[in-house]
């Protein structure tokens, strides 16, 4: 049995995975608190993650009714791009800045200009990936500019999943999937990029963890952490990875031709590729490494369920009535468009953008139309990523939808109608936690081989490889309607983006 731990933006999910029976024996969820006192600020205390992880592990062991000795490994998934900084005694210096923190827009822009001036090349061409405001680099630059005292105390720099692994094992390590979303990692050579680290700070490289392979163990569970979690010391802790990388594993997205769409706080589209994708001319594609040894091109948006929940709560629509309200409005919401950039925008790339609503009339300004307009808005924005992937030469036959949005049949039908692709709602929706548990199983198998390796496909459960789960197929008439509606929506987005850039 294996524990999968997913430390996300809103909370931590823990599940207990029985690899022999291919089923989840128990799962738990514990929320985190968000610090957001300034425009653009999004931070959390890493101690909240530890408390949630502890509570979750105790809960699933208790609910499954098993002896903790039966657990054979732990895999950790973490929200990408977050910044955790430790001093020379291993203490957290300040709250972690999260992926959705956008305070660093100015500092990052200046750094990218300085980099190109010094080296004669843009940073993306050197490390093989675009560096948006969400990446860790910008958060370090903000810290250096605004909290010099904290920056000068840094001894170790970690991402959220790396921090949890560090606490569990005492080992200071990283793996390529999550590291590729920092802005100072070369995604082609899978190593830290010294030209970036030297420009950031001459002493910065020594503060970064050792890079290990995805199938390698991060370490073993320390005696102190074993006592904290109620587990046996010496348990294998896998390399782990970012939540998008783990979600790809947890949806069986380990070969080309399939898409994983996450409808959570943010929205993402990811696909597996056997080689690094050249993103020249495609600034919206994040060409990450995967956590299986391959690559994971990904496109993301900043506002999905957080924007929808804001609309829903304002209109006092209970989540249990969500689908009923959606179905009470037709495609296009009678001409009402929402641009749900409540926390800036990443697709389109407008970090300081503000949201808006257009096309309001006496007829369409109702709860059902307003709710449908924001759901369509976030879906239009995210599905534009499929067009971008297509223009880069990638083709897909299906989509696995995960995150909170996967619980809505009406929303999944909307995704199918907008994209024209079949949508699968996986049998186990907690894809990141499941992926972490599967990766831990894979890591243990490779370790048993005494340094040998095995393809991750060897441990994938049949219900993922055989694409089990509820299938939603597109309605041809609705798809044709949405083709025209999407064109009109994105024409307005293009006008808004032109105004933003000017």
C-alpha positions as CSV (number, residue, x, y, z in Angstrom):
1,X,0.0,0.0,0.0
2,X,1.1,3.5,-0.8
3,X,0.2,7.0,0.5
4,X,-0.3,9.7,-2.0
5,X,-0.2,13.3,-0.6
6,X,-1.2,16.3,-2.7
7,X,-0.5,19.7,-1.2
8,X,-2.6,22.0,-3.2
9,X,-3.5,25.7,-3.1
10,X,-6.7,25.3,-1.1
11,X,-5.9,22.2,0.9
12,X,-4.1,18.8,1.2
13,X,-5.5,15.6,-0.1
14,X,-4.2,12.3,1.2
15,X,-5.2,8.9,-0.1
16,X,-4.2,5.3,0.7
17,X,-3.7,3.3,-2.5
18,X,-3.9,-0.5,-2.5
19,X,-1.7,-1.3,-5.6
20,X,-2.6,-5.0,-5.5
21,X,-6.3,-4.5,-5.6
22,X,-6.1,-1.3,-7.6
23,X,-8.3,0.7,-5.4
24,X,-8.3,3.6,-3.0
25,X,-9.0,2.4,0.5
26,X,-9.5,5.8,2.1
27,X,-9.1,9.5,1.3
28,X,-9.1,12.8,3.3
29,X,-9.0,16.5,2.7
30,X,-7.8,19.3,5.0
31,X,-7.9,23.0,4.1
32,X,-5.1,25.6,4.2
33,X,-5.4,29.3,5.0
34,X,-4.5,31.9,2.4
35,X,-2.8,35.2,3.1
36,X,-4.0,37.8,0.6
37,X,-3.7,41.3,2.3
38,X,-2.4,43.1,-0.8
39,X,-3.4,43.1,-4.5
40,X,-1.4,40.3,-6.1
41,X,-0.3,38.7,-2.8
42,X,-1.0,35.0,-2.3
43,X,0.9,33.3,0.5
44,X,0.6,30.4,2.9
45,X,2.4,29.2,6.0
46,X,4.2,25.9,5.2
47,X,3.4,24.8,8.8
48,X,-0.3,24.6,7.6
49,X,0.8,22.1,5.0
50,X,2.5,20.0,7.7
51,X,-0.5,20.1,9.9
52,X,-2.8,19.1,7.0
53,X,-0.5,16.3,6.0
54,X,-0.3,14.9,9.5
55,X,-4.1,15.0,10.0
56,X,-4.7,13.5,6.6
57,X,-2.3,10.5,7.0
58,X,-3.7,9.7,10.5
59,X,-7.3,9.9,9.1
60,X,-6.8,7.6,6.1
61,X,-4.9,5.0,8.2
62,X,-7.7,5.1,10.7
63,X,-10.5,5.0,8.2
64,X,-8.9,2.1,6.2
65,X,-8.6,0.2,9.5
66,X,-5.1,-1.1,8.6
67,X,-1.8,-1.4,10.5
68,X,0.5,1.5,9.5
69,X,3.2,-1.2,8.9
70,X,1.4,-2.2,5.7
71,X,2.4,1.1,4.0
72,X,5.4,0.6,1.8
73,X,6.0,4.0,0.3
74,X,5.0,7.7,0.2
75,X,4.6,10.0,-2.8
76,X,4.2,13.8,-2.6
77,X,2.6,16.1,-5.1
78,X,2.8,19.8,-4.6
79,X,1.4,23.0,-6.0
80,X,4.0,24.2,-8.6
81,X,6.2,27.3,-8.5
82,X,5.7,28.2,-4.9
83,X,8.7,29.6,-3.0
84,X,9.8,28.2,0.4
85,X,13.0,29.6,1.9
86,X,14.9,28.2,4.8
87,X,17.7,29.6,7.0
88,X,20.9,27.8,7.9
89,X,19.1,26.0,10.8
90,X,16.4,24.6,8.5
91,X,13.7,27.0,9.7
92,X,11.2,28.6,7.4
93,X,12.1,32.3,7.0
94,X,8.8,33.7,5.9
95,X,5.4,32.5,4.5
96,X,5.6,30.7,1.1
97,X,4.7,32.7,-2.0
98,X,2.3,30.6,-4.1
99,X,2.1,30.1,-7.9
100,X,-0.8,32.6,-8.1
101,X,1.1,35.4,-6.4
102,X,1.6,38.1,-9.0
103,X,3.4,40.8,-7.0
104,X,6.6,40.2,-8.9
105,X,5.5,41.3,-12.4
106,X,7.8,44.4,-12.5
107,X,10.9,42.7,-11.0
108,X,10.6,39.7,-13.4
109,X,10.2,42.0,-16.5
110,X,13.3,43.9,-15.6
111,X,15.3,40.7,-14.9
112,X,14.4,39.2,-18.3
113,X,15.5,42.4,-20.0
114,X,18.8,42.4,-18.1
115,X,19.3,38.8,-19.0
116,X,18.9,39.3,-22.7
117,X,21.2,42.4,-22.5
118,X,23.9,40.5,-20.7
119,X,23.8,37.2,-22.6
120,X,22.4,38.3,-26.0
121,X,19.6,35.7,-25.9
122,X,16.2,35.6,-24.3
123,X,16.0,33.3,-21.3
124,X,13.4,31.0,-22.8
125,X,15.8,30.1,-25.7
126,X,18.4,29.1,-23.1
127,X,16.3,27.0,-20.7
128,X,13.7,25.8,-23.2
129,X,10.7,27.2,-21.4
130,X,8.9,30.5,-21.1
131,X,9.1,32.2,-17.7
132,X,5.7,33.7,-16.7
133,X,5.0,35.7,-13.6
134,X,3.8,32.5,-11.8
135,X,7.3,30.9,-11.9
136,X,9.5,30.8,-8.7
137,X,12.2,33.1,-10.2
138,X,9.9,36.1,-10.0
139,X,9.1,35.5,-6.4
140,X,12.8,35.4,-5.5
141,X,13.4,38.6,-7.4
142,X,10.5,40.2,-5.4
143,X,12.0,39.0,-2.2
144,X,15.4,40.4,-3.1
145,X,13.9,43.8,-4.0
146,X,11.4,44.1,-1.1
147,X,12.6,42.0,1.8
148,X,16.4,42.1,1.6
149,X,16.8,41.0,5.2
150,X,14.9,37.8,4.5
151,X,16.7,37.2,1.1
152,X,20.1,37.5,2.8
153,X,19.2,34.8,5.3
154,X,18.4,32.2,2.7
155,X,20.3,28.9,3.0
156,X,17.9,26.6,1.1
157,X,15.4,27.3,-1.7
158,X,12.6,24.7,-2.2
159,X,9.3,24.2,-4.0
160,X,6.3,23.1,-1.9
161,X,6.7,19.4,-2.7
162,X,10.4,19.6,-2.1
163,X,9.9,21.1,1.3
164,X,7.5,18.4,2.3
165,X,10.0,15.7,1.2
166,X,12.8,17.6,3.0
167,X,10.7,17.5,6.2
168,X,9.9,13.8,5.7
169,X,13.5,12.7,5.0
170,X,15.9,15.4,5.9
171,X,17.3,15.2,2.4
172,X,17.7,18.3,0.2
173,X,16.8,17.1,-3.3
174,X,14.6,18.0,-6.3
175,X,13.3,16.3,-9.4
176,X,13.1,17.6,-13.0
177,X,9.3,17.9,-13.4
178,X,8.7,20.4,-10.6
179,X,12.1,22.1,-11.0
180,X,11.3,22.9,-14.6
181,X,8.8,25.4,-13.4
182,X,11.2,27.6,-11.5
183,X,12.7,29.7,-14.3
184,X,16.3,28.8,-13.4
185,X,16.3,25.1,-14.6
186,X,17.4,24.0,-18.1
187,X,14.6,21.7,-19.3
188,X,16.8,20.1,-22.0
189,X,19.8,19.1,-19.9
190,X,17.7,18.7,-16.7
191,X,20.1,20.8,-14.7
192,X,20.2,24.2,-12.9
193,X,21.0,27.0,-15.3
194,X,24.1,28.8,-14.0
195,X,23.7,31.9,-16.1
196,X,20.4,32.6,-14.4
197,X,21.6,31.8,-10.9
198,X,24.7,34.0,-11.3
199,X,22.7,37.0,-12.4
200,X,20.2,36.4,-9.6
201,X,22.9,36.1,-6.9
202,X,26.5,34.9,-7.2
203,X,26.0,32.6,-4.2
204,X,22.6,31.3,-5.3
205,X,23.6,27.9,-6.9
206,X,24.7,26.4,-3.6
207,X,21.3,27.1,-2.1
208,X,19.5,24.8,-4.6
209,X,18.9,21.1,-4.1
210,X,20.5,18.1,-5.8
211,X,18.6,16.9,-8.9
212,X,17.6,13.3,-8.9
213,X,15.7,11.1,-11.4
214,X,12.0,10.8,-11.3
215,X,12.2,7.1,-10.5
216,X,14.7,7.6,-7.7
217,X,13.8,7.8,-4.0
218,X,14.0,11.2,-2.4
219,X,15.1,9.3,0.7
220,X,13.5,7.4,3.6
221,X,11.1,8.5,6.3
222,X,13.0,9.8,9.3
223,X,12.3,8.7,12.8
224,X,11.0,12.1,13.8
225,X,8.6,12.3,10.8
226,X,7.5,8.6,11.3
227,X,6.5,9.5,14.8
228,X,4.7,12.6,13.6
229,X,2.7,10.6,11.0
230,X,2.3,7.4,13.0
231,X,4.2,5.4,10.4
232,X,7.2,3.1,10.4
233,X,10.7,4.8,10.0
234,X,12.7,3.9,6.9
235,X,9.7,4.0,4.5
236,X,10.6,5.0,0.9
237,X,9.7,8.5,0.0
238,X,9.7,8.9,-3.8
239,X,11.0,11.8,-5.8
240,X,7.5,13.3,-6.0
241,X,6.7,16.2,-8.3
242,X,4.4,19.1,-9.2
243,X,0.7,18.6,-9.1
244,X,0.4,18.8,-12.9
245,X,3.0,16.1,-13.3
246,X,1.4,13.9,-10.7
247,X,-2.1,14.5,-12.3
248,X,-0.7,13.4,-15.6
249,X,0.3,10.1,-14.0
250,X,-3.0,9.8,-12.2
251,X,-5.0,10.1,-15.4
252,X,-2.8,7.7,-17.4
253,X,-1.4,10.6,-19.5
254,X,2.0,8.9,-20.0
255,X,2.1,8.8,-23.8
256,X,1.3,11.2,-26.7
257,X,-2.3,11.8,-27.9
258,X,-4.1,12.4,-24.6
259,X,-4.9,15.6,-22.7
260,X,-5.4,16.1,-19.0
261,X,-7.6,19.1,-18.2
262,X,-7.7,20.3,-14.6
263,X,-10.6,22.5,-13.6
264,X,-9.5,23.6,-10.2
265,X,-8.5,26.9,-8.7
266,X,-6.5,27.3,-11.8
267,X,-7.0,25.6,-15.1
268,X,-4.4,23.5,-17.0
269,X,-4.1,21.5,-20.1
270,X,-1.2,19.0,-20.2
271,X,0.0,16.3,-22.6
272,X,2.9,13.9,-22.6
273,X,5.6,14.1,-25.3
274,X,8.7,11.8,-25.7
275,X,11.0,14.8,-26.5
276,X,11.2,18.5,-25.5
277,X,8.9,20.7,-27.6
278,X,10.3,23.8,-29.2
279,X,8.2,26.6,-27.8
280,X,9.6,29.4,-30.0
281,X,6.7,31.6,-31.1
282,X,4.4,29.8,-28.6
283,X,4.8,31.8,-25.4
284,X,1.7,30.3,-23.8
285,X,3.1,26.8,-23.8
286,X,5.0,25.8,-20.7
287,X,7.3,23.1,-21.9
288,X,7.8,21.3,-18.6
289,X,9.7,18.1,-17.9
290,X,7.4,15.3,-16.7
291,X,7.9,13.3,-13.5
292,X,8.3,10.1,-15.6
293,X,11.4,11.0,-17.6
294,X,9.5,12.5,-20.5
295,X,8.2,16.0,-21.2
296,X,4.9,17.6,-20.3
297,X,3.8,20.6,-22.5
298,X,1.3,22.5,-20.5
299,X,-1.0,25.5,-20.9
300,X,-2.7,27.2,-17.9
301,X,-5.1,29.9,-16.9
302,X,-5.2,31.8,-13.6
303,X,-8.9,31.8,-12.8
304,X,-11.3,28.8,-12.9
305,X,-13.2,27.6,-9.8
306,X,-12.2,30.6,-7.8
307,X,-13.8,32.9,-10.3
308,X,-16.9,30.7,-10.7
309,X,-17.3,30.4,-6.9
310,X,-17.1,34.2,-6.5
311,X,-20.0,34.6,-9.0
312,X,-21.9,31.7,-7.4
313,X,-21.6,33.0,-3.9
314,X,-22.5,36.6,-4.9
315,X,-25.7,35.2,-6.4
316,X,-26.3,32.9,-3.5
317,X,-26.3,29.8,-5.7
318,X,-25.7,26.6,-3.7
319,X,-23.2,24.2,-5.2
320,X,-25.9,21.6,-5.3
321,X,-27.8,23.7,-7.7
322,X,-24.8,24.5,-9.9
323,X,-25.8,22.1,-12.8
324,X,-29.4,23.1,-12.7
325,X,-28.5,26.8,-13.1
326,X,-26.1,26.0,-16.0
327,X,-28.8,23.9,-17.8
328,X,-31.3,26.8,-17.4
329,X,-29.2,28.8,-19.9
330,X,-28.2,27.9,-23.5
331,X,-24.8,28.1,-25.1
332,X,-23.7,31.7,-25.3
333,X,-25.8,32.8,-22.3
334,X,-27.9,35.0,-24.6
335,X,-25.0,37.1,-25.6
336,X,-23.5,37.7,-22.1
337,X,-19.7,37.4,-21.9
338,X,-17.6,37.2,-18.8
339,X,-13.9,37.8,-18.7
340,X,-13.1,36.2,-15.3
341,X,-9.7,37.7,-14.6
342,X,-10.3,38.3,-10.9
343,X,-6.6,37.6,-10.1
344,X,-5.0,38.8,-13.3
345,X,-4.7,36.5,-16.4
346,X,-2.2,34.0,-17.7
347,X,-4.0,33.0,-20.9
348,X,-4.1,35.6,-22.3
349,X,-0.9,36.7,-20.6
350,X,-2.0,39.8,-18.7
351,X,-0.9,39.5,-15.1
352,X,-2.4,42.8,-14.0
353,X,-5.7,42.5,-15.9
354,X,-9.0,43.0,-14.3
355,X,-12.2,41.1,-15.0
356,X,-15.2,42.4,-16.9
357,X,-18.7,41.6,-18.3
358,X,-20.0,42.6,-21.7
359,X,-23.2,42.3,-23.6
360,X,-25.6,43.0,-20.7
361,X,-29.2,43.4,-21.6
362,X,-32.5,43.4,-19.7
363,X,-33.1,39.9,-21.1
364,X,-29.8,38.2,-20.3
365,X,-28.9,39.7,-16.9
366,X,-30.2,36.8,-14.9
367,X,-28.6,34.3,-12.5
368,X,-28.6,31.4,-14.9
369,X,-27.1,33.4,-17.8
370,X,-24.5,35.1,-15.5
371,X,-23.4,31.8,-14.0
372,X,-23.2,30.2,-17.5
373,X,-21.2,33.2,-18.8
374,X,-18.5,32.8,-16.2
375,X,-18.3,29.1,-16.7
376,X,-18.1,29.6,-20.4
377,X,-15.5,32.3,-20.0
378,X,-13.0,30.2,-18.0
379,X,-13.7,27.3,-20.4
380,X,-13.2,29.4,-23.6
381,X,-9.9,30.7,-22.2
382,X,-8.6,27.3,-21.3
383,X,-9.8,25.5,-24.4
384,X,-7.9,28.1,-26.5
385,X,-4.9,26.2,-25.3
386,X,-6.0,23.2,-27.5
387,X,-5.9,25.4,-30.6
388,X,-2.3,26.5,-29.5
389,X,-1.2,22.9,-29.1
390,X,-2.8,22.0,-32.5
391,X,-0.9,24.9,-34.2
392,X,2.3,23.4,-32.7
393,X,1.5,20.1,-34.4
394,X,0.0,18.1,-31.5
395,X,-3.2,16.2,-31.9
396,X,-5.5,14.6,-29.4
397,X,-8.3,12.1,-29.3
398,X,-9.7,12.6,-25.8
399,X,-9.6,14.6,-22.6
400,X,-9.5,13.5,-19.0
401,X,-11.1,16.2,-16.8
402,X,-10.1,16.4,-13.2
403,X,-10.5,18.9,-10.3
404,X,-13.7,20.3,-8.9
405,X,-15.1,20.8,-12.4
406,X,-15.1,17.1,-13.0
407,X,-17.9,16.7,-10.5
408,X,-20.3,18.7,-12.8
409,X,-21.8,16.7,-15.7
410,X,-23.1,19.9,-17.2
411,X,-19.7,21.5,-17.2
412,X,-18.0,18.4,-18.7
413,X,-20.7,18.4,-21.5
414,X,-19.8,22.0,-22.1
415,X,-16.1,21.1,-22.4
416,X,-17.0,18.3,-24.9
417,X,-19.2,20.6,-27.0
418,X,-16.6,23.4,-27.1
419,X,-13.7,21.2,-28.0
420,X,-15.4,18.5,-30.1
421,X,-13.5,15.9,-28.2
422,X,-14.7,13.1,-25.9
423,X,-14.4,13.9,-22.3
424,X,-13.6,11.3,-19.6
425,X,-14.4,11.8,-16.0
426,X,-11.9,9.5,-14.2
427,X,-13.2,6.9,-11.7
428,X,-10.8,8.4,-9.1
429,X,-10.9,12.2,-9.3
430,X,-8.0,12.9,-6.9
431,X,-5.5,12.5,-9.8
432,X,-2.5,14.3,-8.2
433,X,-2.7,12.3,-5.0
434,X,-3.2,9.1,-7.0
435,X,-0.4,9.9,-9.3
436,X,1.9,10.5,-6.3
437,X,1.0,7.1,-4.9
438,X,1.6,5.4,-8.3
439,X,4.9,7.1,-8.6
440,X,5.9,5.8,-5.2
441,X,5.0,2.3,-6.3
442,X,7.1,2.7,-9.4
443,X,10.0,4.1,-7.4
444,X,9.9,1.1,-5.0
445,X,10.0,-1.3,-8.0
446,X,13.0,0.5,-9.4
447,X,14.7,0.4,-6.0
448,X,14.0,-3.3,-5.6
449,X,15.8,-3.8,-8.9
450,X,18.9,-2.4,-7.2
451,X,19.4,0.6,-9.4
452,X,17.7,-0.8,-12.4
453,X,14.7,1.0,-14.0
454,X,11.3,0.0,-15.2
455,X,8.9,1.9,-17.4
456,X,6.1,3.5,-15.3
457,X,3.6,1.8,-17.5
458,X,4.5,-1.4,-15.6
459,X,2.7,-0.2,-12.5
460,X,-0.2,1.7,-14.0
461,X,-3.6,0.4,-13.0
462,X,-5.7,-1.1,-15.7
463,X,-8.6,1.4,-15.2
464,X,-6.2,4.2,-16.4
465,X,-4.5,2.4,-19.3
466,X,-7.8,1.1,-20.6
467,X,-9.4,4.6,-20.2
468,X,-12.2,3.6,-17.8
469,X,-14.6,6.2,-16.4
470,X,-17.7,8.0,-17.5
471,X,-17.5,9.3,-21.1
472,X,-19.2,12.5,-22.3
473,X,-19.4,12.9,-26.0
474,X,-19.9,16.2,-27.9
475,X,-23.3,17.2,-29.2
476,X,-22.8,18.2,-32.9
477,X,-25.4,21.0,-32.9
478,X,-24.0,22.6,-29.7
479,X,-20.4,22.2,-31.0
480,X,-21.4,24.2,-34.1
481,X,-23.0,26.9,-32.0
482,X,-19.9,27.1,-29.8
483,X,-17.6,27.4,-32.8
484,X,-19.2,30.7,-33.6
485,X,-19.6,31.9,-30.0
486,X,-15.9,31.2,-29.3
487,X,-14.8,33.3,-32.3
488,X,-16.9,36.2,-31.0
489,X,-15.6,35.8,-27.5
490,X,-11.9,35.6,-28.4
491,X,-12.3,38.6,-30.8
492,X,-13.3,40.6,-27.7
493,X,-10.4,39.2,-25.7
494,X,-8.0,40.3,-28.4
495,X,-9.3,43.8,-28.3
496,X,-9.0,43.8,-24.5
497,X,-5.4,42.4,-24.7
498,X,-4.4,45.1,-27.3
499,X,-5.6,47.8,-24.9
500,X,-3.8,46.2,-22.0
501,X,-0.5,46.0,-23.9
502,X,-0.8,49.6,-25.0
